[in-house]
Amino acid sequence: MDWSRFLPPPCDDYRGSRLAYYFLIFVAVVSTVRSLIHIFAPDGGAGSIAGLAVDVEGGANIVAMFGQWGASQLILALFYWLAILRYRSLVPFMLAMVVLEQTLRIAVGQLKPVEVAAPPPGEIGSYILLPLSALALILALRQTPEEG
């Protein structure tokens, strides 16, 4: 297949921190795994991971929504992987997307809190990932000297 008709040529002009680049790889791996769990786990992770009651009336709808959410997460992970593997100059932009996603997840969680016995890992993860991704973004925006 001629990918040049589908994707622009690679752009590897990234001069930010390698640590920020590797952090984006970490985020991409976690995002990919998380999305696949939401898509393929029998309960979408809603009950087994998030602690939501799915054995109630309407529980199948919760599971379906988690699966659809996983599909959206997989698309976002695909963009992370494109930046990592083909368009490295987009690493700062992708890290900005991580910051934005975590900020919005926290904000929506405050507006519409989930009532469970213990906070789901994604909620806790957002509070950890937000400052780390903000730091990675700052590092990605700093230009490092060219290696020669």
C-alpha positions as CSV (number, residue, x, y, z in Angstrom):
1,M,0.0,0.0,0.0
2,D,1.2,3.4,-0.9
3,W,1.1,5.2,2.5
4,S,2.2,8.5,1.0
5,R,-1.4,9.0,-0.2
6,F,-2.8,8.4,3.2
7,L,-0.2,9.8,5.6
8,P,2.2,12.8,5.1
9,P,5.9,12.0,5.1
10,P,7.5,11.3,8.5
11,C,8.7,14.3,10.5
12,D,11.3,13.4,13.1
13,D,12.4,17.0,13.9
14,Y,12.0,16.6,17.7
15,R,14.5,18.4,19.9
16,G,12.9,18.1,23.2
17,S,13.8,15.9,26.1
18,R,14.2,12.1,25.6
19,L,12.5,11.7,29.0
20,A,9.4,13.4,27.7
21,Y,9.5,11.2,24.6
22,Y,9.8,8.0,26.7
23,F,7.0,9.3,29.0
24,L,4.7,9.6,25.9
25,I,5.6,5.9,25.1
26,F,4.5,5.0,28.6
27,V,1.3,6.9,28.2
28,A,0.7,5.2,24.8
29,V,1.2,1.7,26.2
30,V,-1.1,2.4,29.2
31,S,-3.7,4.0,26.9
32,T,-3.6,1.1,24.5
33,V,-3.9,-1.6,27.3
34,R,-6.7,0.3,29.1
35,S,-8.7,0.8,25.9
36,L,-8.3,-2.9,25.0
37,I,-9.5,-3.9,28.4
38,H,-12.6,-1.7,28.0
39,I,-13.3,-3.2,24.6
40,F,-12.6,-6.9,25.3
41,A,-13.2,-7.6,29.0
42,P,-16.6,-9.2,29.6
43,D,-17.7,-6.3,31.8
44,G,-15.6,-3.7,30.1
45,G,-13.7,-3.2,33.3
46,A,-16.7,-1.4,34.8
47,G,-17.3,-3.9,37.5
48,S,-14.0,-5.8,37.8
49,I,-11.8,-2.7,37.8
50,A,-13.9,0.4,38.4
51,G,-16.1,-1.2,41.0
52,L,-19.4,-0.3,39.4
53,A,-22.4,-2.5,39.9
54,V,-23.1,-4.0,36.4
55,D,-25.4,-6.8,37.7
56,V,-28.3,-4.3,38.1
57,E,-31.0,-3.2,35.7
58,G,-29.2,-1.2,33.0
59,G,-25.9,-2.8,33.8
60,A,-25.5,-4.0,30.2
61,N,-25.7,-0.3,29.1
62,I,-22.8,0.5,31.5
63,V,-20.8,-2.3,30.0
64,A,-21.6,-1.1,26.5
65,M,-20.6,2.4,27.3
66,F,-17.3,1.3,28.7
67,G,-16.6,-0.7,25.5
68,Q,-17.4,2.4,23.4
69,W,-15.2,4.5,25.6
70,G,-12.5,2.0,25.0
71,A,-12.8,2.5,21.3
72,S,-12.4,6.2,21.7
73,Q,-9.4,5.7,23.9
74,L,-7.9,3.4,21.3
75,I,-8.1,6.1,18.7
76,L,-6.3,8.5,21.0
77,A,-3.7,5.9,21.6
78,L,-3.2,5.5,17.9
79,F,-2.4,9.2,17.6
80,Y,0.1,8.8,20.4
81,W,1.7,5.9,18.5
82,L,1.8,7.9,15.2
83,A,3.7,10.7,17.0
84,I,6.1,8.3,18.6
85,L,6.8,6.2,15.5
86,R,6.4,8.6,12.6
87,Y,5.8,12.3,13.6
88,R,8.1,13.0,16.5
89,S,7.8,16.7,16.0
90,L,4.2,16.2,17.4
91,V,5.4,14.9,20.7
92,P,4.8,18.2,22.5
93,F,1.4,18.5,21.0
94,M,0.5,14.9,22.1
95,L,1.7,15.6,25.6
96,A,-0.5,18.7,25.6
97,M,-3.4,16.4,24.7
98,V,-2.6,14.2,27.6
99,V,-2.6,17.2,29.9
100,L,-5.9,18.3,28.4
101,E,-7.5,14.9,28.7
102,Q,-6.4,14.5,32.4
103,T,-7.6,18.0,33.2
104,L,-11.0,17.3,31.6
105,R,-11.3,13.9,33.3
106,I,-10.7,15.5,36.7
107,A,-13.1,18.3,36.0
108,V,-15.9,16.0,34.7
109,G,-15.3,13.7,37.7
110,Q,-16.0,16.7,39.9
111,L,-19.1,17.7,38.0
112,K,-20.4,14.1,37.8
113,P,-18.8,12.0,40.5
114,V,-19.0,8.2,40.3
115,E,-20.3,6.6,43.5
116,V,-18.3,3.5,44.3
117,A,-16.8,2.1,47.5
118,A,-13.2,3.0,46.4
119,P,-12.0,5.3,43.7
120,P,-11.4,3.5,40.4
121,P,-7.7,3.4,39.2
122,G,-8.5,5.8,36.3
123,E,-9.5,8.5,38.8
124,I,-6.4,8.1,41.0
125,G,-4.3,7.8,37.8
126,S,-5.5,11.2,36.5
127,Y,-4.3,13.0,39.6
128,I,-0.9,11.4,39.2
129,L,-0.7,11.7,35.4
130,L,-1.7,15.3,35.2
131,P,1.3,16.8,36.9
132,L,3.7,14.2,35.4
133,S,2.4,15.0,31.9
134,A,2.6,18.7,32.5
135,L,6.2,18.3,33.5
136,A,6.8,16.1,30.4
137,L,5.3,18.8,28.2
138,I,7.6,21.4,29.7
139,L,10.6,19.1,29.0
140,A,9.4,18.4,25.5
141,L,9.1,22.1,24.7
142,R,12.7,22.8,25.8
143,Q,15.1,22.4,23.0
144,T,18.1,20.1,23.7
145,P,21.4,20.7,21.9
146,E,21.7,18.7,18.7
147,E,23.7,15.6,18.9
148,G,26.6,15.4,16.5
